[in-house]
């Protein structure tokens, strides 16, 4: 079967986690750089990646990679690519992308050049005067970084963070892919007890359940590449069957969620049910939080100043968290926040902290496990 090169972007700070996931689904020649992982594999790897990767934002099939500092170089580079191997005679091929630290900075100008060059390329291949673009949509994405152009065909369609379970959310939800990365860092297993005292719409608890039960995050959704003519339908059927067979039905996993907002409790219960994960959820203020007797992992995204509250209000919550969650007594804590003074307010220095980005916001994941 033909091998392809893939590119999967991710949140900054989750590259190592994603590369491990890629290896598990059969990716080869893995290359990690800031905010993305590149790998190789056949069409089945494309299907397994879309269905099984929990921290990737999407999976792109690399159409070409070259350097360009002028629009002429960009045009000629695109014109030489084997585009007709991926884009059919009637397919539409809109494009979007970004540029960073490069001579070619204007995104609209790059889009026009890329579109024109692709049209010339495909018209030559199909011996047409104009491309009809009445068929399947092949979304093209370009990345220009330090004058290096990477052109990809988006195989995912809707972003991979859209699992299908969270149709409703609270005011400031954490993205599913970031939540999955945090769950992976916390090394959630099938017999763990997980608790989130600020559960919001339940994303961290649900992603923990998906990981513990080995439920592939994309098992219940469709992908753009299912309409691509060069990827056999059987590849998707096999990948879904394989993922379904790997689900664990007999585990001791337990998830507890709490939130001061009654609507959040309802949202968590609804979303968890859609995801196929059992979560016990109650309305409760952190000031009334009581630790269960058995050891557990507390994983949470508490409110913070730039998001929902004034900084002083957020820090008052952090102080209460310290009073309620410390000492550890065998428990583990994983707390994500952008507040650089969190440890001082919480009352204990973390055993480890790492930089993660929640959207464009720099945060730190403070881990307490000793």
NORPE-V285422 format. One record per residue. N is the residue number from 1. PHI is phi as a letter, one per 20 degrees, with the letter a starting at -180 (999 if undefined). BURIAL is b if it has 9 or more other ideal C-beta (glycine too) atoms within 8 Angstrom, else e. D_FIRST is the distance of its C-alpha to the first C-alpha in Angstrom with 2 decimals. Layout:
{{N:PHI:BURIAL:D_FIRST} {N:PHI:BURIAL:D_FIRST}}
This chain:
{{1:999:e:0.00} {2:f:e:3.83} {3:e:e:6.47} {4:c:b:9.69} {5:d:b:13.27} {6:c:b:15.33} {7:c:b:19.11} {8:c:b:21.12} {9:f:b:24.91} {10:b:b:27.38} {11:f:b:31.13} {12:g:b:32.72} {13:o:b:33.37} {14:d:b:30.33} {15:f:b:27.82} {16:f:e:28.06} {17:f:b:27.71} {18:f:b:24.59} {19:f:b:22.97} {20:f:b:23.73} {21:f:b:22.13} {22:f:b:18.92} {23:f:e:18.84} {24:f:e:19.45} {25:e:b:16.48} {26:o:e:14.07} {27:f:b:14.32} {28:c:e:14.48} {29:l:e:16.73} {30:f:b:19.04} {31:c:e:21.83} {32:d:b:24.83} {33:b:e:27.43} {34:g:e:30.17} {35:m:e:29.01} {36:a:b:25.24} {37:c:b:22.29} {38:d:b:19.26} {39:b:b:16.05} {40:c:b:12.39} {41:r:b:9.32} {42:e:b:6.15} {43:f:b:7.49} {44:f:b:9.14} {45:f:b:11.01} {46:g:b:12.34} {47:f:b:13.77} {48:f:b:15.15} {49:f:b:16.62} {50:f:b:18.44} {51:f:b:19.69} {52:d:b:20.57} {53:f:b:21.74} {54:e:b:25.52} {55:d:b:26.63} {56:e:b:24.21} {57:f:b:25.78} {58:a:b:22.57} {59:c:b:18.95} {60:d:b:18.33} {61:e:b:15.30} {62:f:b:16.73} {63:e:b:17.31} {64:a:b:19.58} {65:b:e:22.12} {66:a:e:25.38} {67:e:e:29.13} {68:b:b:31.70} {69:d:e:35.40} {70:c:e:36.43} {71:f:e:35.42} {72:f:e:34.98} {73:f:b:32.47} {74:f:b:30.65} {75:f:b:30.69} {76:f:b:29.54} {77:f:b:26.73} {78:f:b:25.33} {79:f:b:25.94} {80:e:e:23.68} {81:f:b:20.49} {82:e:e:17.59} {83:f:b:18.51} {84:f:b:17.90} {85:f:e:14.10} {86:d:b:14.82} {87:d:b:18.34} {88:f:e:19.34} {89:g:e:22.54} {90:d:e:24.59} {91:f:b:23.16} {92:e:b:25.66} {93:b:b:24.96} {94:f:e:27.78} {95:c:b:27.73} {96:b:b:29.46} {97:r:b:29.63} {98:b:e:31.95} {99:c:b:33.55} {100:b:e:35.06} {101:l:e:37.16} {102:c:b:36.18} {103:f:e:38.18} {104:e:b:36.45} {105:d:e:37.92} {106:f:e:38.44} {107:f:b:35.65} {108:g:e:36.91} {109:f:b:37.12} {110:f:b:33.59} {111:f:b:32.33} {112:f:e:34.18} {113:f:b:32.90} {114:f:b:29.24} {115:f:b:29.64} {116:f:b:31.39} {117:f:b:28.95} {118:f:b:25.95} {119:f:b:27.98} {120:f:b:28.84} {121:g:b:25.24} {122:f:b:23.99} {123:f:b:27.13} {124:f:e:26.64} {125:f:e:23.04} {126:d:b:24.19} {127:l:e:27.66} {128:c:b:29.52} {129:e:e:32.67} {130:b:e:31.73} {131:e:b:28.75} {132:f:e:29.66} {133:l:e:27.90} {134:d:e:28.64} {135:e:b:25.23} {136:f:b:23.11} {137:e:e:24.03} {138:d:b:21.57} {139:f:b:23.57} {140:e:b:23.39} {141:c:b:24.75} {142:d:b:26.07} {143:c:b:27.40} {144:d:b:30.02} {145:c:b:31.19} {146:l:e:33.46} {147:m:b:32.51} {148:e:b:28.77} {149:e:b:26.81} {150:c:b:23.52} {151:d:b:22.25} {152:c:b:19.92} {153:d:b:18.80} {154:f:b:20.12} {155:e:b:17.70} {156:e:b:20.56} {157:n:b:23.43} {158:g:e:26.46} {159:g:e:26.66} {160:f:b:25.23} {161:f:e:28.83} {162:e:e:29.47} {163:f:b:28.82} {164:o:e:30.97} {165:e:b:33.85} {166:d:b:36.09} {167:e:e:37.48} {168:c:e:40.79} {169:b:e:41.68} {170:e:b:44.79} {171:f:e:46.03} {172:b:e:43.94} {173:f:b:40.78} {174:e:b:38.45} {175:f:b:34.86} {176:g:b:32.53} {177:f:b:30.06} {178:f:b:33.04} {179:g:b:34.51} {180:f:b:31.34} {181:f:b:31.49} {182:f:b:35.14} {183:f:b:34.43} {184:f:b:31.90} {185:f:b:34.51} {186:f:b:37.05} {187:l:e:34.80} {188:f:b:35.42} {189:c:e:34.84} {190:f:b:35.19} {191:d:e:38.90} {192:f:b:40.04} {193:d:b:42.77} {194:d:b:42.07} {195:c:b:44.72} {196:c:b:44.85} {197:f:b:48.47} {198:c:b:47.45} {199:f:b:44.65} {200:l:b:44.76} {201:e:b:42.12} {202:n:b:40.66} {203:g:b:37.45} {204:f:b:37.81} {205:f:b:38.77} {206:f:b:35.95} {207:f:b:33.27} {208:f:b:34.93} {209:f:b:34.69} {210:f:b:31.00} {211:f:b:30.40} {212:f:b:32.83} {213:e:b:31.49} {214:l:b:27.83} {215:e:b:27.31} {216:f:b:24.25} {217:f:b:25.88} {218:d:b:23.59} {219:f:b:23.60} {220:d:e:26.10} {221:c:b:25.02} {222:d:e:22.67} {223:c:b:20.59} {224:g:b:20.29} {225:f:b:16.49} {226:f:b:16.96} {227:d:e:18.33} {228:f:b:15.67} {229:f:e:14.46} {230:e:e:10.94} {231:d:b:10.25} {232:f:e:10.70} {233:f:e:14.02} {234:f:e:13.06} {235:g:b:11.17} {236:f:b:14.67} {237:f:e:16.57} {238:f:b:14.93} {239:f:b:15.46} {240:f:b:19.02} {241:f:e:19.82} {242:f:b:18.77} {243:f:b:20.94} {244:f:e:23.77} {245:f:e:23.93} {246:e:e:24.41} {247:f:b:27.46} {248:e:b:30.65} {249:d:e:33.52} {250:d:e:36.21} {251:c:b:37.03} {252:d:e:40.28} {253:f:b:39.14} {254:c:e:42.02} {255:c:b:42.20} {256:d:b:45.50} {257:c:b:45.92} {258:c:b:49.16} {259:b:b:50.21} {260:f:e:53.58} {261:e:e:52.40} {262:f:e:52.53} {263:f:e:50.05} {264:f:b:47.46} {265:f:b:47.98} {266:f:e:47.32} {267:g:b:44.18} {268:g:b:42.80} {269:f:b:43.50} {270:f:b:41.89} {271:f:b:38.71} {272:f:b:38.37} {273:f:e:38.76} {274:f:b:35.96} {275:e:b:33.67} {276:m:e:34.59} {277:d:b:36.36} {278:e:e:39.99} {279:c:b:42.25} {280:e:e:46.02} {281:c:b:47.51} {282:c:e:51.12} {283:e:e:53.16} {284:a:b:54.65} {285:f:e:55.87} {286:g:b:54.85} {287:f:e:58.58} {288:d:e:58.55} {289:f:b:55.41} {290:c:e:55.84} {291:f:b:53.43} {292:f:e:52.53} {293:f:e:53.71} {294:e:e:50.30} {295:f:e:48.15} {296:b:b:45.60} {297:d:b:43.36} {298:e:b:44.75} {299:c:b:42.15} {300:b:b:43.56} {301:c:b:43.65} {302:f:b:47.41} {303:g:b:49.08} {304:b:b:49.86} {305:g:b:52.16} {306:f:e:49.81} {307:d:e:48.07} {308:c:e:50.67} {309:c:b:53.89} {310:f:e:56.31} {311:g:b:55.59} {312:f:e:58.78} {313:f:b:57.75} {314:f:b:54.33} {315:f:b:55.98} {316:f:e:58.44} {317:f:b:55.53} {318:f:b:54.09} {319:f:b:57.50} {320:f:b:57.61} {321:g:b:54.12} {322:f:b:55.46} {323:f:e:58.42} {324:e:b:56.38} {325:d:b:53.30} {326:d:b:55.00} {327:f:e:55.58} {328:f:b:52.09} {329:l:e:53.39} {330:n:e:49.99} {331:e:b:48.09} {332:c:b:45.39} {333:c:b:45.40} {334:c:b:42.74} {335:c:b:44.24} {336:d:b:42.73} {337:a:b:45.25} {338:e:b:45.90} {339:f:b:49.45} {340:f:e:49.96} {341:d:e:53.12} {342:g:b:51.56} {343:g:b:52.28} {344:f:e:55.95} {345:f:b:56.37} {346:f:b:54.51} {347:o:e:56.61} {348:b:e:54.23} {349:f:e:51.94} {350:f:b:48.29} {351:f:e:46.76} {352:b:e:43.86} {353:c:e:43.06} {354:c:b:40.04} {355:f:e:39.50} {356:c:b:37.35} {357:d:b:37.35} {358:d:b:38.10} {359:m:e:37.18} {360:e:e:39.13} {361:e:e:41.64} {362:f:e:41.71} {363:c:b:42.24} {364:c:b:42.52} {365:e:b:41.37} {366:e:b:44.35} {367:d:b:43.51} {368:c:b:46.31} {369:b:e:45.41} {370:e:e:48.01}}
